[in-house]
Amino acid sequence: MVVLRIATAGSVDDGKSSLIGRLLYDTKAVYDDQLASIESASRQRGLSEVQLSYLTDGLKAERDLNITIDVAYRYFATPKRKFIIADTPGHFEYTRNMVTGTSTADVSVILIDASRGLFEQSRRHIAISSLLGIKHLVFAINKMDLVNFSEGIYRQFANQLTEVASKLGRFDCAFIPISALHGDNVVEASQHTPWYHGPSLLDYLEQADIETQAYEVGLRIPVQTTVEASGKNGETELYALGLIESGEVAVDDMVTVLPQGTKHTISDLRNVSGAVPSAIQGESVSFKLEPPSPIKRGSFIVGAKDWPKPTERFSAFLCWLSDEPLKLHAEYKLLHTTQVVSAKVTHVVNRIHVESFETEPASSVGTNDIVEVHLTLDQPIFADTFEECRPTGSFVLADATTKATCAAGLIRRLQETSEPVEEVSVGIS
């Protein structure tokens, strides 16, 4: 069955953990000991109802503060599909965790509290979902029980969210009125919303037309590591290991090893099951090259002809995650696939205003700002734009000294070495 990856998003206390708990409970994906544990935790806190949110809020600090801090992954299946859900935190401080949980999602379920409205953090999560290339947005208008299941309030939110989404790109949008606490329109249709004729949340997730995106850039295998094995005649053979991020490969295929640019033939190919004649995007493989190559972590395996040009400069979108502000021309470490190189942000083009989704000048870049920048590297990397290939078009910026994560980045446009960089001065120190 197709595996659907889902990320929940939204502001604090919009009900993300409760929604996932309800999905797990109503699809019979909760074990008896898990249910007993959360029943006990609910009683200890003097609560009259079982808090299904405790199924994902596993940290004691999360339960004490009644917020999600870490990204919790939960798994369940129905007869139609398998699901992996990332319960991401809504608090401003933990936006970096939300970026992590959403980065591999097929569908982003963004919760809106019908009794409170659309908050800035919800808008930020919508913008991040857009930048991460997620084309399927489900707006779960939650806590409808607190507004007497008002059709007017539902329509008001649906119209507002349609306008918001239209500013960011083309999406498959769904608007579902729910009560995560009581289960209305989560798994089964609710009798409280006779005016709503759309699917329940689970129906939408089961039917969503999501297939694995086949990138058209050709073969891309960043080498993660190498291992030595004994050959048939006792000689040592070198195998490279990596995840096929794009394309497919087969025994006897001609490939190129970057950055050397040398050409080789795949003489042996294996996955978790053993030797295989071929493998496709999404599979982890080990392989042997003929003639042998001094391959290592950070090497890049591509097709014989369809390999990208090296680049030392590019423009990108950054979601700035550090408490320390961005410093122009300071050294950062850029982590791209399995490569680590030194990088500097040379210019800030603009910032996305999360209320209007319009661009604006940026005199500074602080925590959770979304900005477009130009970067210069100390050595070339082999990359694609994020639009062409998500895995090879994304990167992380880290502090060069502390190694702490500073930003998540999406490559927007690659610049050849001979191409002049557009000068944009915004006065950031």
Disulfide bonds with the S-S distance in Angstrom:
none
